[in-house]
Amino acid sequence: MPKKKTNLDDFHPTPTVEETKPVVTVKKDPQPVIDYVLSKVGKPSNLVKVEAIHYNWGEGRDNRWRVNIVTEEMLKTELGNLIPTWVRNNCYFIHFNDESQTPTYCNPPMERVYE
């Protein structure tokens, strides 16, 4: 019995026009979100940076953020040495309203952690 020839187009169909359009993403300014979070939780003395990552997916995609407060702490090794380490102890998922400059949702709730 002869072997049937396979058509590569069966496995890799030609994309439609909609599938080949470039996805346009708008870069959001994280500074208002960072300023709000630091005003609520305080600014640690060992602050390295605040990471504010904008999520561009799901419902209400314009205002979803993950915010990590990165601090530097000294970690004791098995040899007894201390080495500086970056730690993300405070992380928040936020829905942030650009007009009122306040979050409409925050998990976990923000509390004053630093003075």
VEXDOFI-633803 format. One record per residue: residue number from 1; y, z, x of N, C-alpha, C, O, CB in turn. Coordinates in pm, 1 decimal. Last residue first. Glycine has a CB too. Example, Ala and Ser with C-alpha at 12.3 -4.5 7.8 and 13.67 -1.06 7.14 Angstrom:
// VEXDOFI-633803
PAMI num      n_Y      n_Z      n_X     ca_Y     ca_Z     ca_X      c_Y      c_Z      c_X      o_Y      o_Z      o_X     cb_Y     cb_Z     cb_X
PAMI   2   -225.0    708.0   1285.0   -106.0    714.0   1367.0      3.0    787.0   1290.0    113.8    803.9   1340.9    -59.8    572.5   1408.4
PAMI   1   -569.0    780.0   1319.0   -450.0    780.0   1230.0   -330.0    780.0   1320.0   -331.9    846.5   1423.6   -447.3    904.6   1130.8
//
This chain:
// VEXDOFI-633803
PAMI num      n_Y      n_Z      n_X     ca_Y     ca_Z     ca_X      c_Y      c_Z      c_X      o_Y      o_Z      o_X     cb_Y     cb_Z     cb_X
PAMI 115   5307.3   5862.1    832.5   5446.1   5911.0    816.7   5545.5   5820.0    882.3   5665.7   5846.6    878.1   5460.9   6050.1    874.2
PAMI 114   5037.0   5721.5    644.4   5109.9   5742.9    769.7   5252.6   5790.4    738.9   5308.6   5761.5    633.2   5112.7   5612.2    855.2
PAMI 113   4955.8   5713.9    380.9   4859.6   5753.2    483.1   4931.0   5793.3    611.4   4890.3   5887.8    679.0   4760.9   5639.5    510.7
PAMI 112   5011.3   5710.8     46.1   5082.8   5734.4    173.0   4983.2   5790.0    274.0   4931.5   5900.3    256.1   5204.3   5833.5    153.5
PAMI 111   4801.0   5465.2   -109.2   4851.0   5602.0    -96.6   4922.4   5614.5     37.1   4896.6   5537.7    129.8   4735.1   5706.6   -108.5
PAMI 110   4701.5   5209.0   -327.1   4774.4   5247.4   -205.4   4823.3   5391.1   -217.1   4878.7   5432.6   -318.9   4893.7   5151.9   -180.1
PAMI 109   4367.1   5161.4   -449.5   4507.8   5196.9   -473.7   4574.8   5244.8   -344.1   4512.4   5312.4   -262.2   4518.0   5306.9   -583.0
PAMI 108   4176.1   4907.1   -271.9   4191.7   5035.8   -338.7   4339.7   5065.6   -362.9   4426.9   5002.1   -303.5   4126.9   5148.3   -255.3
PAMI 107   4344.4   4699.5   -484.5   4216.9   4768.4   -469.5   4189.8   4786.2   -320.7   4181.3   4686.4   -249.1   4101.0   4689.7   -539.0
PAMI 106   4594.9   4622.6   -712.4   4566.5   4663.2   -575.2   4434.2   4739.7   -573.1   4414.6   4833.3   -650.7   4682.5   4750.4   -517.1
PAMI 105   4813.9   4419.0   -899.7   4679.4   4474.5   -883.9   4660.9   4511.0   -738.1   4706.1   4438.4   -649.6   4569.1   4373.7   -931.2
PAMI 104   5068.0   4343.5   -879.7   5021.7   4363.2  -1016.8   4881.1   4422.0  -1016.4   4833.3   4469.5  -1119.4   5024.5   4230.2  -1095.1
PAMI 103   5308.7   4451.1   -636.5   5173.0   4408.7   -671.5   5143.3   4434.0   -818.8   5187.8   4533.6   -875.7   5070.3   4481.3   -584.3
PAMI 102   5641.4   4308.2   -617.9   5551.8   4423.2   -634.5   5411.8   4372.0   -667.3   5397.1   4261.7   -719.9   5603.5   4519.7   -746.8
PAMI 101   5847.3   4121.6   -643.2   5814.9   4174.0   -511.0   5731.3   4302.3   -518.5   5747.7   4393.0   -436.9   5942.8   4200.1   -433.0
PAMI 100   5902.4   3984.4   -872.6   5938.4   4126.9   -871.9   5912.7   4193.2   -737.1   5951.3   4308.3   -716.9   5861.1   4200.4   -979.8
PAMI  99   5820.5   3723.6   -783.4   5950.8   3746.3   -846.7   5993.6   3892.5   -839.0   6107.6   3921.9   -803.2   5946.6   3701.9   -992.2
PAMI  98   5560.6   3740.6   -680.6   5671.0   3697.6   -593.6   5808.5   3728.8   -652.7   5902.7   3757.2   -578.7   5660.3   3548.6   -566.8
PAMI  97   5321.1   3981.0   -707.8   5415.2   3903.8   -788.7   5536.6   3870.4   -702.2   5607.1   3960.1   -656.1   5457.7   3982.5   -917.6
PAMI  96   4998.6   3987.4   -577.7   5139.0   4016.5   -551.3   5228.4   3923.9   -632.2   5213.3   3801.9   -626.1   5169.9   4003.1   -401.5
PAMI  95   4709.1   4150.7   -572.5   4770.6   4040.2   -646.7   4919.9   4070.8   -642.1   4963.1   4171.7   -697.9   4714.6   4027.0   -798.5
PAMI  94   4517.3   4253.6   -292.1   4639.1   4265.8   -371.3   4665.5   4136.1   -447.3   4647.0   4026.5   -394.3   4759.3   4301.2   -281.4
PAMI  93   4311.1   4464.0   -120.3   4312.4   4337.2   -192.1   4423.0   4347.4   -295.6   4423.2   4439.1   -377.8   4172.6   4305.1   -258.7
PAMI  92   4340.3   4626.4    196.0   4373.4   4619.8     53.9   4359.5   4476.7      3.1   4391.6   4381.0     73.5   4516.3   4672.1     28.8
PAMI  91   4245.5   4860.4    443.2   4241.7   4722.3    396.0   4262.8   4722.2    245.4   4209.5   4807.9    174.9   4106.9   4653.0    433.7
PAMI  90   4248.8   5063.9    710.3   4314.0   5048.3    580.3   4322.1   4900.4    545.2   4395.5   4824.4    608.4   4455.4   5112.2    580.8
PAMI  89   4119.3   5039.1    955.1   4078.6   5146.3    864.5   4135.3   5129.4    724.5   4074.7   5176.6    628.3   4121.4   5279.6    920.2
PAMI  88   4049.1   4851.9   1186.1   4105.0   4817.7   1054.9   4056.5   4921.9    954.4   3963.6   4896.3    877.7   4063.3   4672.1   1010.3
PAMI  87   4123.1   4882.0   1531.3   4050.7   4931.7   1414.4   4124.6   4891.1   1287.8   4247.5   4895.2   1282.6   4033.9   5085.8   1420.6
PAMI  86   4076.7   4802.7   1867.7   4151.1   4772.3   1745.0   4064.9   4808.5   1624.7   3948.1   4770.4   1617.1   4192.6   4621.7   1739.9
PAMI  85   4058.3   5029.9   2139.4   3988.5   4947.6   2040.7   4078.8   4923.5   1921.7   4150.2   5014.1   1878.8   3856.8   5014.1   1995.9
PAMI  84   4048.3   5132.7   2479.2   4128.3   5102.2   2360.3   4054.6   5002.6   2269.6   3996.6   4904.8   2316.6   4266.3   5045.3   2401.4
PAMI  83   3806.8   5372.1   2589.1   3856.2   5235.2   2592.8   3938.9   5209.4   2466.1   3904.3   5258.0   2358.4   3737.9   5133.2   2604.8
PAMI  82   3703.1   5629.4   2795.6   3779.7   5596.0   2675.9   3830.4   5453.5   2691.0   3889.7   5418.2   2792.9   3898.0   5696.1   2653.5
PAMI  81   3377.0   5733.0   2908.5   3504.1   5663.9   2926.4   3573.0   5646.9   2791.5   3508.5   5649.6   2686.7   3483.0   5526.9   2994.4
PAMI  80   3126.2   5829.0   2872.7   3234.6   5925.7   2872.7   3370.8   5863.4   2894.1   3471.1   5934.7   2897.4   3210.4   6027.7   2977.3
PAMI  79   2926.7   5653.7   2839.9   2950.0   5699.0   2977.5   3061.9   5801.5   2986.3   3089.7   5854.9   3093.7   2982.5   5580.9   3066.5
PAMI  78   2943.1   5581.0   2578.1   2830.1   5665.7   2617.1   2847.3   5721.5   2757.8   2789.3   5824.7   2791.4   2699.8   5587.2   2608.4
PAMI  77   3300.5   5603.1   2500.2   3174.9   5532.4   2525.8   3065.2   5631.4   2562.7   3090.7   5751.0   2576.8   3192.8   5428.2   2638.1
PAMI  76   3540.8   5655.5   2256.4   3466.3   5718.9   2364.3   3331.9   5649.0   2378.6   3257.4   5636.5   2281.4   3447.4   5871.0   2337.7
PAMI  75   3828.7   5472.9   2193.8   3687.8   5489.0   2161.2   3616.0   5548.1   2281.3   3628.0   5498.3   2393.2   3624.1   5354.0   2119.5
PAMI  74   4149.0   5504.6   2066.4   4067.3   5517.8   2186.0   3923.7   5550.9   2144.7   3900.5   5645.7   2069.7   4124.7   5627.0   2281.1
PAMI  73   4300.5   5252.9   1861.9   4248.5   5388.0   1882.6   4163.1   5388.4   2008.0   4111.7   5284.8   2050.1   4166.4   5436.9   1759.4
PAMI  72   4544.6   5071.5   1702.3   4470.4   5085.4   1827.4   4430.5   5231.3   1843.8   4514.4   5321.3   1840.3   4554.8   5036.4   1949.4
PAMI  71   4522.6   4909.2   1378.7   4574.4   5010.6   1470.7   4488.8   5013.5   1597.3   4375.8   4964.6   1598.9   4576.8   5150.6   1403.1
PAMI  70   4605.8   4701.2   1120.3   4530.2   4707.6   1245.3   4598.5   4808.1   1338.3   4716.0   4793.9   1371.9   4520.0   4566.2   1312.8
PAMI  69   4560.7   4669.3    791.1   4648.6   4738.8    884.8   4565.9   4764.1   1010.8   4468.2   4838.9   1008.1   4706.0   4874.4    823.5
PAMI  68   4523.5   4383.4    598.0   4457.5   4475.2    690.7   4562.9   4537.8    780.7   4644.8   4467.3    839.7   4348.6   4402.0    775.1
PAMI  67   4513.6   4241.8    283.3   4602.9   4298.2    384.0   4525.0   4400.5    465.9   4467.0   4493.8    410.3   4728.8   4363.4    318.1
PAMI  66   4471.5   3957.2    100.9   4398.4   4065.6    165.7   4488.3   4112.2    279.2   4533.5   4032.1    361.1   4254.2   4019.6    217.8
PAMI  65   4602.6   3831.5   -208.7   4614.9   3861.5    -65.6   4511.5   3965.0    -23.7   4469.8   4049.3   -103.2   4756.9   3911.9    -32.5
PAMI  64   4714.0   3606.2   -452.0   4604.4   3692.0   -405.4   4610.7   3707.3   -253.7   4622.5   3609.1   -180.3   4467.0   3633.9   -448.2
PAMI  63   4892.0   3429.7   -586.6   4936.6   3563.2   -547.9   4825.1   3656.7   -502.8   4840.8   3778.2   -514.7   5008.2   3625.4   -661.3
PAMI  62   4799.2   3183.3   -663.9   4925.8   3189.3   -592.4   4957.6   3326.9   -537.1   5042.5   3339.4   -448.9   5036.1   3145.8   -682.0
PAMI  61   4572.4   3188.9   -818.3   4555.8   3171.8   -674.6   4685.3   3183.8   -596.1   4681.9   3193.7   -473.4   4494.2   3039.5   -647.1
PAMI  60   4491.8   3250.0  -1078.6   4608.5   3316.5  -1020.5   4611.7   3304.5   -869.9   4649.3   3399.0   -800.7   4610.8   3462.1  -1059.5
PAMI  59   4143.5   3211.1  -1021.5   4256.7   3217.2  -1114.0   4372.0   3290.1  -1047.0   4350.7   3381.7   -967.6   4217.0   3287.6  -1246.6
PAMI  58   4040.5   3061.9   -702.1   4027.3   3143.3   -822.3   4149.2   3135.8   -911.7   4245.4   3064.6   -882.8   4001.4   3285.9   -785.0
PAMI  57   4223.7   3046.4   -390.7   4112.4   3010.5   -476.7   4111.6   3101.2   -599.0   4175.6   3206.3   -598.7   3978.6   3020.0   -400.5
PAMI  56   4358.9   3116.0   -143.0   4399.6   3003.1   -226.1   4281.3   2955.3   -310.7   4242.7   2838.6   -303.9   4454.2   2887.4   -138.4
PAMI  55   4472.9   3413.3    -18.4   4354.3   3345.9    -71.6   4397.9   3239.0   -169.2   4466.4   3268.0   -267.3   4258.1   3446.3   -140.0
PAMI  54   4635.1   3502.8    278.5   4653.0   3449.5    143.0   4526.8   3377.2    100.7   4477.6   3290.3    172.7   4775.4   3354.3    135.6
PAMI  53   4636.1   3790.6    462.4   4567.0   3663.7    444.8   4579.7   3621.0    299.3   4540.1   3693.9    208.4   4417.6   3674.6    486.8
PAMI  52   4800.3   3971.1    686.3   4809.9   3938.6    543.5   4753.5   3798.6    525.3   4814.4   3700.1    567.0   4958.9   3947.9    490.8
PAMI  51   4774.3   4223.9    915.6   4721.2   4092.8    880.2   4732.3   4075.2    729.5   4679.2   4156.1    653.4   4573.6   4076.8    927.6
PAMI  50   4987.9   4381.5   1124.2   4943.7   4381.5    985.3   4901.0   4239.2    953.2   4980.5   4145.7    962.1   5056.7   4432.0    887.1
PAMI  49   4924.3   4535.3   1444.9   4974.8   4428.9   1359.0   4927.2   4453.6   1217.1   4838.4   4535.3   1192.6   4928.8   4289.4   1409.2
PAMI  48   4921.0   4790.3   1568.0   4911.0   4668.8   1648.1   4970.5   4553.1   1569.7   5056.5   4480.9   1620.2   4763.7   4639.1   1687.1
PAMI  47   5037.3   5122.0   1554.4   5024.1   4994.9   1484.8   5019.7   4878.4   1584.1   5104.0   4868.9   1673.3   5139.9   4976.3   1385.8
PAMI  46   5051.0   5393.7   1612.4   4967.3   5308.5   1697.0   4941.1   5171.4   1632.9   4835.5   5111.8   1654.4   4834.5   5378.5   1725.8
PAMI  45   5198.2   5509.9   1412.5   5257.7   5506.4   1546.0   5179.7   5414.0   1639.4   5236.1   5361.4   1735.4   5263.6   5647.5   1605.0
PAMI  44   5206.4   5335.9   1095.6   5139.7   5419.5   1196.4   5203.8   5404.1   1333.8   5257.1   5298.2   1367.1   4991.0   5384.2   1204.5
PAMI  43   5418.3   5355.1    830.2   5395.5   5277.0    951.5   5330.8   5366.5   1056.8   5392.6   5462.6   1102.6   5528.8   5216.0   1004.8
PAMI  42   5318.5   5367.9    479.8   5383.1   5417.6    600.1   5348.9   5330.3    719.6   5262.3   5243.1    712.0   5342.5   5562.1    626.9
PAMI  41   5234.5   5272.1    238.9   5138.6   5351.4    315.7   5200.0   5412.8    440.7   5139.7   5501.1    501.7   5020.7   5266.0    354.4
PAMI  40   5473.4   5147.9    134.0   5390.7   5237.9     52.6   5298.8   5327.0    135.1   5285.8   5445.7    105.2   5307.9   5157.6    -43.6
PAMI  39   5583.1   4991.8    332.0   5670.9   5087.7    264.5   5590.1   5188.3    182.6   5633.9   5301.8    163.8   5770.6   5014.0    173.8
PAMI  38   5365.7   4830.2    400.9   5412.4   4930.5    497.7   5505.5   5032.6    433.0   5507.3   5148.5    474.4   5483.8   4862.2    614.3
PAMI  37   5355.7   4672.7    165.7   5242.9   4759.2    201.5   5286.6   4867.1    299.3   5249.4   4983.3    283.4   5128.4   4676.8    262.0
PAMI  36   5606.0   4537.6    177.6   5573.4   4626.0     65.3   5461.9   4723.1    102.3   5471.8   4842.5     74.0   5532.6   4543.7    -57.6
PAMI  35   5583.2   4389.1    416.4   5689.6   4489.0    400.7   5657.7   4587.6    289.2   5679.8   4707.8    304.2   5823.1   4420.5    372.5
PAMI  34   5365.7   4220.4    349.3   5355.1   4315.2    461.1   5458.6   4425.9    447.1   5426.3   4543.5    463.9   5373.0   4242.6    596.1
PAMI  33   5481.8   4072.0    141.4   5361.1   4151.7    115.8   5345.3   4259.3    223.9   5315.3   4374.8    193.6   5234.9   4060.4    111.2
PAMI  32   5695.3   3942.1    271.1   5721.6   4035.2    160.8   5602.4   4125.2    128.6   5620.3   4241.5     92.5   5760.7   3957.9     37.0
PAMI  31   5542.9   3789.0    476.0   5632.8   3899.6    510.1   5666.3   3992.3    392.8   5666.0   4113.8    412.5   5759.7   3844.2    566.0
PAMI  30   5388.2   3564.0    424.5   5325.6   3695.1    409.7   5421.7   3813.1    427.4   5385.1   3926.5    396.6   5214.5   3707.6    508.2
PAMI  29   5456.9   3279.6    245.2   5516.2   3370.4    342.2   5456.1   3509.5    323.6   5471.6   3568.1    216.4   5670.9   3374.3    327.6
PAMI  28   5208.2   3027.2    208.1   5286.6   3136.2    150.9   5337.4   3226.5    263.2   5269.0   3246.9    363.6   5202.2   3217.5     48.6
PAMI  27   5171.9   2687.3    210.3   5168.3   2805.7    295.7   5262.1   2910.6    238.7   5381.6   2885.7    222.8   5207.0   2770.9    441.9
PAMI  26   4984.9   2503.7     -9.7   5119.0   2553.7     16.7   5105.7   2681.5     97.8   5035.1   2773.9     57.3   5198.4   2578.5   -115.9
PAMI  25   4779.6   2222.9     37.4   4791.8   2367.1     24.1   4933.0   2408.6     63.2   4991.7   2354.9    157.1   4686.5   2440.2    111.0
PAMI  24   4625.3   1948.3    -89.2   4754.3   1996.3    -43.0   4759.7   2146.7    -67.3   4745.8   2191.9   -180.9   4872.0   1922.6   -115.1
PAMI  23   4357.3   1759.5      6.5   4395.0   1879.7    -66.3   4524.2   1933.0     -6.4   4531.3   1959.7    113.6   4282.0   1987.2    -61.3
PAMI  22   4345.5   1403.7    -19.8   4361.9   1524.9     60.0   4406.1   1642.3    -28.5   4481.5   1625.5   -124.4   4464.4   1501.4    173.3
PAMI  21   4092.5   1228.7   -197.3   4232.6   1270.6   -190.7   4244.2   1397.1   -105.0   4161.6   1487.5   -116.7   4289.7   1295.6   -333.7
PAMI  20   3826.4   1172.9   -228.9   3885.1   1140.4    -99.1   4031.4   1179.6    -87.1   4090.1   1166.1     20.3   3871.3    994.3    -73.0
PAMI  19   3762.3   1235.0   -488.5   3698.7   1312.9   -382.5   3760.2   1286.7   -245.9   3747.7   1369.8   -155.9   3551.2   1282.6   -377.8
PAMI  18   3900.1   1044.4   -634.1   3940.0   1184.6   -648.0   3883.9   1270.3   -535.4   3947.8   1365.8   -491.3   3894.2   1239.6   -782.6
PAMI  17   3757.9    812.0   -568.5   3897.5    825.2   -524.4   3941.1    970.6   -530.0   4011.9   1016.7   -440.5   3990.9    738.4   -611.2
PAMI  16   3420.1    904.4   -465.8   3518.4    849.8   -558.8   3658.3    871.2   -504.1   3676.0    941.0   -404.3   3504.4    914.3   -698.1
PAMI  15   3204.5    814.5   -191.9   3289.1    909.2   -264.4   3387.2    837.9   -356.4   3431.3    726.3   -328.7   3365.1    997.7   -166.4
PAMI  14   2886.8    667.8   -213.1   3026.5    644.5   -177.9   3114.4    739.8   -257.9   3101.2    746.4   -380.1   3066.9    496.6   -204.2
PAMI  13   2605.2    881.2   -142.5   2681.0    790.6   -229.4   2826.1    779.3   -182.8   2880.0    870.9   -120.7   2675.9    839.4   -375.6
PAMI  12   2357.6    921.9     37.9   2499.3    938.8     69.9   2581.3    844.6    -17.1   2623.1    738.7     29.6   2526.4    912.2    221.0
PAMI  11   2113.2    859.1    -74.8   2133.5    992.3    -18.6   2280.2   1022.9      9.1   2321.5   1138.8      3.9   2054.3   1006.6    108.6
PAMI  10   2141.9    602.2   -161.1   2083.7    698.8   -254.8   2109.1    841.4   -206.8   2124.6    933.1   -287.4   1932.1    674.1   -271.2
PAMI   9   2227.7    468.2     59.4   2328.1    498.5    -41.8   2274.4    595.3   -146.9   2352.0    662.9   -214.3   2375.7    370.3   -108.5
PAMI   8   1997.5    410.9    200.6   2076.6    525.6    243.8   2183.8    562.6    142.9   2227.6    677.6    140.2   2140.3    497.3    377.5
PAMI   7   1701.0    337.6     46.3   1839.7    295.1     54.2   1923.1    417.6     90.8   1919.7    517.9     19.5   1888.0    230.5    -80.9
PAMI   6   1382.3    278.8    179.4   1480.5    371.2    120.5   1619.2    316.3    142.9   1649.1    256.3    246.2   1468.1    513.8    181.2
PAMI   5   1105.6     79.6     95.1   1226.2     96.2    175.1   1320.9    191.2    102.9   1337.2    184.4    -18.9   1294.9    -40.6    202.1
PAMI   4    774.8    190.5     64.3    897.5    151.9     -5.1   1016.9    177.0     86.2   1027.8    283.3    147.4    913.0    230.1   -138.6
PAMI   3    496.2     52.9    232.8    593.1    162.4    222.0    720.9    112.2    157.8    770.2      4.7    191.9    623.2    223.6    360.5
PAMI   2    214.7    -96.2     70.4    333.5   -103.6    156.4    428.9     11.6    128.0    440.3     60.0     15.4    405.8   -237.6    136.9
PAMI   1   -117.0      0.0     85.0      0.0      0.0      0.0    123.6      0.0     89.9    136.7     86.5    176.5     -0.4    122.5    -96.9
//
